[in-house]
Amino acid sequence: MPKPSLPPCALISTRGPAKSQPRDRIAAMNDQTPLNQATRTVPLSALHLSPLNPRQDHDADDIAALAKSLEINGIMQNLNVLENSEGLGVVAGGRRLRALELLTKDGTALENGALIDFDAIPIHVTTDETMARSWAGAEGATQRPLHPAEEIRAYAAMADQGNTPELIAAAFGQTRTHVMRRLKLASLSPSSIDALRRNLISLDVAQVLTLVGAPDRQQDALMLATDRNFNASQLRRQLMEGNVPSDDRRVIFIGLVLYLAEGGTLDEDLFSDQSRLHNADLIDTLFKAKLTKKAEDLQASAGVARVIPIFESYVGYQHFDGMQQLYRDPVDLPEADQARYDRLMEKGGDEIFSEAELAEIDALEERMLGDFDANEYAEATLFINVEHKGTIEVSRPYMERENRNAAGAGDSASPVAPKPPVTQTGIADLRIIQRAAFQTEMLKHPELALDLLAFQLSHDIYSYSGPFNVTVSDQNTPPGSVDNVHLDARLKSGINDLGGDVEAAFQTFQDMGKKHRNTVLSQALVRTMNAPFGSQINLALMTKLGVSPRSIWTPSADNFFKACRAELLDSIWRKLVIQDGEDDSEMQRFGNLKKGEKTKELEALFNDASTQEALLLTRDQIAAIDAWLPDEIAGDAA
């Protein structure tokens, strides 16, 4: 392995006693140094960490990494030392001191490492405590870590010389993981690294750019970041379009090994521990095939008529519509088992169940649940799906209502076929075709679509069983205090009970006419609107419409002033009550009040005309009070 090149300024010497320096050399050096400063070498054992050093505590892993760096590079910079009656105290360079002490304790492991003379440690020393304090503060303030782009280039240069990530990490005092991530960034185009160095893109954006293979695509992605100000999240979403992340539930379920074995390709993201899989169709095919096989295996072992794989992440009403859930018939435990269960249940207080006792309780309770009816269970259907974490879920048993009635009638009931004539994949495709045909027809009926949307938004209907797969969340949480806040009743939830006959309820809704439909729809949508501070378009619209929070709100002690610091209360009073040129007596009076008294006076100022009159306020001052808003929302109002 090539030996890493060593910095020319590294202090390299043979181990053993330090050789004495020529007197004329020392004199020449001292001639160029202030009288209260000098540079010399001393044994490591003569040094201690000065109380003036701002870094008294050091991370053990950090010191170990720095020791490795010193082992390779040697001592590249003098330690700054204060010499006084306590001896030689290191005021700047404490990390290097601790790393050198670690090397003397543990020894060095690198065969070709730098040879450090621990009896001749170079120091820059002063007897002036003021100067020493300046050194102590300056090192922490002036130390600048390498820019990420500089790190990338430096690590890449060492890697090109044949150095391993472990050796690079040791040389720079970093972890192997840190070096590996920087080396991953070294694969970026020169223009991308240059953009990072010029701070045109962030490190997060540079990490996302590593997901792009082809240079031309990387340049296009770079332009999105520099010209259109895409942040890392936006850029990742753009690049992920048409691809599947490795934390997708389907990928977790089938596994990367199977995906790659079937010819799938991916880009690894070293920075987010997430890969980008390119073959979405292959993932879908493998997922459906594996889940279908799991369903067939479960059907063979569970003793039920059917196990249906559900390719969505949940089993919903639409899957078991027309079916009835089967329940077990509870049974009484034998007398001895019941007595044992009762004794276990009597344990309490400070007593703790053992693992064996917990297992015994579970087993007894499982027996108490009883069994399913054998005939019904043999004709039952189970549903199997993969939830969002990639694990299999098995539903409770269901049965067609007519089949359950037949099963209870005796042996004359006809058996259910063990397998449906069409595979579940085929059934799923047929349902997709059915949905697409329905959607195509609904494009011709926009008014009906609006009727359905308004009906769903105004009734208690789940998104998976309603006309639309739409979920909205009302943004109508009231403030902590509703004192002096006048909320429109229409902003309260308008959800109505659906009732038993959905078709009749919808017909009644349609009969109320388009005007009612539009009112319900607009109110439902308005209740979901986001606050202007988080929505640029809502903020612009609020300004255009001339909306002010004061139209529904008047500040009071309870709804605002009690949440303010006393200094802010003083500022509000000064701004609204004190006119230019007035003496400070009124402001001094208000400033001397307790906070509770200030909130009451401000409440009266905003809500009581007699208080405004007693303060001899002008019309302009009263108008300013009527329009005043806290700074936190003043910029969001018209």
N, C-alpha and C positions, 0 to 999 in steps of 0.2 A: 504494500500500500504506500503510495507516495506520502512523504512527510509534509505536513502543512507548512507553508512558508511562514516564518516568524517575523513579527514586526521589527524593524531595525532598531527601535528604541528600547526593546525589551532588555532588561538587565539579566544577562546570562553569566553564570560563573560555575566553577566546580564546587562540589560540596566540600566542607571543611573549614578551617579557620580562615577568617578574612585576611587578605594581604594588606599590609600597610600602604597607604597612599603616599606618593612623594610629597614632601613638604611644600615645594614650590607650586605644585598643582593645586594643593589646598589653598595656599596663599592667593594664587591667581583667582580661584573661584571666590574666595572671601572678599577680594578686592572689588568684585562686581556685585556684591550683595550688601544690602543695608546693614548697618552695624548691629541691629538687633535681630538679624536673620542670618542663617547659615545653612549650608547643605552638607550633610555628611552621612556616613553609614554607621549603624549600631547593631548589636545583636537583637534578634527578635525578642529575646527574654527580657530585654531592658525596657520594652514598650508596654504601656497599658492604655486602656480606653479612658480618655479624659472625660470628666463630668461635663465639660463644655460641648462635647460632641452631641449633636441633636438626635442622633440615632443610637439610642442605648440598647434597644432590643432588635434582634435580627431573626428572620425566619431561617430555620435550620436548613430547609431545602435550598433556599436562596444562597446561603453560605456554601453549601456543598457544591452547587453549580459554579459559583465563583472560584472555589478552590480548584475545580477541574480546569477552568479557564486559565488560572495562574499556572497550573501544572504544565499547560501547553505553551503559553505565551510568555511566562515569566512576569516580573513586576515591571509594568510599563509606565508607572507614575509614582513619584515620591509620596510618602505619607507626610501629612502636615502635622507638626508636633509642637506642643507648648512645653518648654523646660522650666520647671520651678522646683520648689522644695519637695514636691511629691514625686519628682522624677520626670520621665519623658511620657507625656500624655498625648495620645493621638486625638486631635480635634477634627480632622478631616481625613477620611480613609479608614473608618472603623470597620467597614465590611471587609476590606482587604486584610486588615489586622486579624479579624476572626478567621478568615479563610486561610491565612498563613499559619495561624495557630492550629487549625484543623489538619493542615498538611503535615506539620511536625508531629502531630499526634497519630495520624493514620498512615503516614508515609505516602509515597507516590507510586502509581501503578503503571504509568506510561513509560515504555522503554525508551522512546525517543522524545520524551518531554523535556521542557526547559530545566536546567539545573539551577536551583535557587540556593544562594548562600544565605542560610538563616543567621549567620553571624555577621552579615554585612547588608542589612536592610536599609535602602536609601530613604532618608528623611529630609524634609525641609523644616528647620527648627527655628523657633523664636522664643525670646524670654519676655516679650511684650504681650500681656494678656489681652489688651485691646485688639492687637493684630490677630491673635489666636481666635478671638471671638468672631472677627471678620472672616477668617478662613472657614470657621465652622459653619457660618451662615451662607457663605458664598458657594460652597460645594453643592449643597442641596439645591440652591436657587439656580445655579448655572448648569447643572448636569442636564443634558438634553438627550433623551433616548434616540436611537436611530429612527429615522422616518421609515415606515413600513416598506416603501419603495427601495430605500437604501439597504434595508435588511434583505429584501428579495434578491437584489443584485449581488450583495456580498455572499449570501449563502449559495447562490447559484454558481458564483465563481469558484468557491471552495469545492462544491460538488463536482464541477467540471474537472477539477484537479484530482478527482478520485476519492475525496474524503467522504466518509459515511455520515449519515445524519447524526449518529451518536457523537462523532468527533467534532462536527460543526457545532452541535449543542454545547459540548464541553468548551470549545474555543470561545464561544460568545456568552457562556454562562446562562444558557437557556435550556428549556426542556426539549426532549426529542419531538414531542407533539407539536410544539411551537415551530420548530425548524421544519418539520414535515409540511405544515400548513403554508409556511412561507415558500417552500420549494414548489408546492402545488401552484402557487401564484406565479412562480417563475415561468410557467408554461404560457402565460399571457403574452399577447403581442407587445412589441416595444412601445407602440402608441398607447396601449392600455396602461402599462407600467408608468409611462411618462405622464399620463393623465392623473394617475394616482400621486405621483411625485409633485405635480403642480397643484394638487388638492382640487382638481376638477371633478374627481369622483371620490367617494368614501371607500374605506377598506371593505365595508360590507358589499358595496357595489362591485368592487374588484373580485371578491369571492364569488359573487353570482356569475360574473363573466367567465369563470373557469368552467361553467357548465356548458359553454358553447365550444364546439369542436372546430368547425371550419373558420379560418381567419376572416373571410368576408362576412360571415354571420356574426363573428365577435365584433367586427368593426361596426356593423349595423346596431348591435346591442349597445356598444359604447356610445354611439351617437344618440340613442334614446336617453342615455344617462346624462350626457353633456349638453345636448341641444334641447331636450324636452324635459330635463330635470326629473327623470324617473328615479325614484329611490329604490333601495334593494328589494323591498317587497313587491313594488310594481313591476320591476324588471324580472323578478323571479316568476311572477304570474304570467308575464308576457312570454317568457321562454318556456314555461311549463305547458303552454297551450298545445294540446294534442298529445301530451305525454302524461305519464302517471307517476305520482310520487311513491317512494318505496314504503311509506307508512299507510298507503291505501289498504283498506281492510281486505280487498281481494288479493293484493300482493302478499300481505302477511299470511293469509290463509294458504295460498299455493306455495309460497316460499320462493326465494330468489334462485335456489338451486334448480328447481324444476323449470322455472322461467328461462334460465340461461341454457339448461340442457335442451330445451325445445327451440333454441335459436334466438331467444330474445336478447336484446342489447340494452345497455344502460350507460349513463354517465354518473360517476360517483361524485358526490358532494362531500369533500373532506371536512367542510366547515360546519355543516348542519347535521352531519351523520344521516343524511338522507340522499338517496340516489334518484335519478330521473330515468324512468323506464320508457323506452321509445315505442314499444309494440302494444298499443292499447287493445287491439283486436285479439292478439294472442292471449293477453291477460284475461280477457272476458271469456274466451273459449276454454282456457285451462280452468278458470274459476268455476264455470258452469259444469264442466266435465267432472271435476273433483267433488263438487257439492252433490251432484247427481249420484256419483258412486257412493258417497257417504250415506245418502238417503237409501239407496238400494241395500247397502250393508245393514243399516239400522232396521229396515223393514224385515230383513231375514232374521235378525236376532231379537226384535222386540215383540214379534207375534201379533202385529197389527195388519190390517188390510192394506194400508197405504202409508207411505212416508213421502210427503211432497216437498221438494226443495224450493225454497223461496229465495230468489236471487237479490231481492232488496235487502236492506239492513235490518228490517223488522217484519214481524208478522202482524198485519193489520186486519181491520174488520172486513176489508174487501176479500181477504183470503178465506175466512171461515164464515162468510155470509151464507145463511141458510143451514148452518150446522148448529149443533148443540154440544156444549162441553160436557164431557163425562166426569163424574165425580165418584170417588170411592165410597163404599158403604162402611162406616166406622164400626169397629168391633170392640167388645170388652176383653180386656186381658184376663188370662187365668188368674185365680185368686192370689197365687204366690207371686206372679209377675206384677200384679197390681200393687200388692203390699210392698214389693221392692221399689217400685216406681214412687210410691207415696213416701217411703223412707228417704229416697234421694231428694225428693222435692222439699222435705222438711229441713234439709241442710240450709243454713243461712248464717247471717251474722258475719263472723270472721272466717268461717269455714270456706275453703276453696275446693271446687271439684277437681279431681284428678283427670288426666286425659282419658283413662279407662272409664271413669264414671260418666264423663261427658259422652263418650261413645256408647255406653250402655243406655243412657237417657235417649240418645238419638234413635237407637235401635228399637227401644220400647215404644217411643212415640210413632215411629214408622209403622210398627205393627198395629198400633191403635187406629191409624188412619184407615186400615182395612184394605180391601182389594176392589178392583173394578169388577163389574159383572163380566163373566168370562165371555158370554156371547157378544155383548156389546163391544168389549175390548178387541175381540177378534175381527170385528168389522170397522174398527175405529181408524181415524186418520191422524197422523202426526205431521207437524210442519217443522222443517229444519231450515235454519238460516244462519248467516254469518254476521255477527254484530260489528259495530264500528271498530272494535279492537282486534278483529280478525279471528275471534273464537266462535265456535259453533254453539248455537242455542237450539234446544228442542222444546217444542210447545207441549202443552197438555193435550190429551187426546180429545178429538172431536168426532162427531158422527152426524151424518145426514139425518134430519128429523124423521123422514119417512122410514129410513132404515132402522132407526132406533125403535120406532113403534113396531116395526115388523119383528125386530129381534126380541122384543118382549112378548110376542104372540106365541112363541113356541117354536118347535122344530120345522113348522111349515114355511118359515121365512126363507126366502131364496138367498143364497150366499153372495157376498160381494166379491166381485172379481179381484184377485190379488194385485193386479196391475191394470191401470187404465189403458184403453186402446191407443191413446196418443201419449207420447212422452211428455214430461213436464216442460222440457225445452220447447217442444212443439206447441204446447198450450200457451206458454209465455209469449211466443212469437205471435200466436193467434190473437192474444189479448192486445199486443202492441198494434197489430193491424186494425183491430176493432177500434182502439183509441184513435188512431190516425184517421180512420174514416169518419169518426164522430167529430174530430177537430176540423176536418176539411169541411164538413157540412156546417158547423157552427160559424165558420168564417163568413157564411152567407147571412148570418143572423146576429149582427152586432148588438141590436137592441135586446135580444134575448140573452146574449152573453152578459150585458150590463145588468139585466134583471137578476140573473143567477148570481153575479158577483155581489150585488147589493143584498140579496137574500142571504147569502152565506155570511157576509160580514155582520149582518144584524141578528144572526141566530147562532145558537151554540152547536156548531158543526165542526168536527175535526177535519183538518186539511186532507187526510188520507181517505175520508169517506164523503167529502163534500164535492161539489161540482168542480172546484179548482184546487190544485195542490198549492195553495197560497196560505201563508201564515202572517198575520199582522199583529203588532203589539201596540196597544194604546199607550200613548205618551201623556197621560193625564194625572200623574201623581201630584197631589196638592202640596204646597209648601208646608214647612213645619208648623207655621202659624198662619191661619186663614183670616186673622184679624185685619180688617180694612182691605181684604182681597175679595173682589166680586167676580166669582167664576160663573161662566155661563152654564146653565144646567145641561145644555146639549153636549158639553165636553165630558160629561159623565158617561160611563159605559152604557151602550144601547143594545146590549145582547138580550135577546128574547128566547124563551123556551121553545124548542122546536115542536114538541108534541109528538103524537104517535103517527099521524098521517102526513108524511112529508109532502106528498103530491098535492094534497088538499091545502096544506099550509102555503105552498108555493103559488098555487092558483089564487088563493086569497090575497097574497102579496101582489101578484100581477094585477088583480082587479082594482087595486088601490091607485093604479095609474102611474104614468111616467113621472109626474111631478113628485109624487111620494117616493118613487124609486130614486130619483136624482137627489132628493133631500137626504134620504138614508145613506146613499153612497157617498155624498160629499161630507156628511157629518162623520161617517165611519173613517174616511180617509183623513179628514182634518184631525181626528183624535190620534192618528198615528204620526203626525208631523213631528220632525225633530226640532230641537231648540236651535235658534239662529246661530248661536256661538259655535256650533259644531257643523253647520251646513252653510256653505258659501251661498248657494242659490236661495236658501231661506232668508239669509241675512240681506241679500240684495233685494229680495221681494219685500221684506219688512220695511226697508228704507223706501222703496218705491211706493208702498201703500201708506207711508206716513204713520206707522204704528209706533206707539209709545207704551211701555209698561204702565205708565201713570194712568192710562185709560181704564185699568181695572184695579190699580193698586195705589194706596197712599201710605207713605212710610209711617210707622208707629213704633212705640217702644218695643212692643212684643214681636212685630213682624220684621224688624230690621235693627233698630238702634241698639238693642241689648247685645247684638252680635258684633258691635263695633268697638274698637279700642277707644279709650278716652281721647287720644290725640286726634282721631278722625272726627269725633263729635265736636271738638274745639274747632277743627278746620271747617266743618259744615256751618257752624254758627257764625264764624268769622265771614265766610263767603256770602251767606244769605242775609245776615243782620247788620254787620258792621259796614258802614259806608266809608269811602275814602275821605280822609280829613277829620274823621271823628276821633275823639280821645279814646284811650284804651280802657277807660273805667268799666264800660259794659263788658268788654272782652275779659278783663281781669275778674269781674264778678262771676262770669260764666265759667272761666277756667278754674276758679277756686271751689266750684261745686263738686260734690261726689258724683260718681258715674251714674248712679241711679237717678239723681236729681237732674243731671244733664239729659238723660233719655226722656224724662217726663217733660222737660221744657221744650225739647225738640219735637216731641209728639204734639204738644200744644201749638207750636209754631206752624206745623203742617196741617193741623186739623181744627184749630179754633180761631175764628175770625176775630174774637175779642182780644186774644193774645197778640195777633198781628197789629190790631189797632192800638193796643197799649204800648207796643214797641215803636209806634209812629212810622210804620213801614210805608214806603211809597208804592205806587201801582207797579212800577217796574220790579221792585223787590218781591211783591206778592206774585207777580207773573213768573219770576225766577223760581220761587218756591214751588209753584204749581207745575213747573216744567222740570224741576231738578231730578236727576237720576244718579245713583252711585256710579263711580267710575267703572265698576265691574261690568255694567250693562249699558253705560252711556254710549259707548262706541257701537253697540249693537242696535241702537234705536235710531229712528229717523230724526 
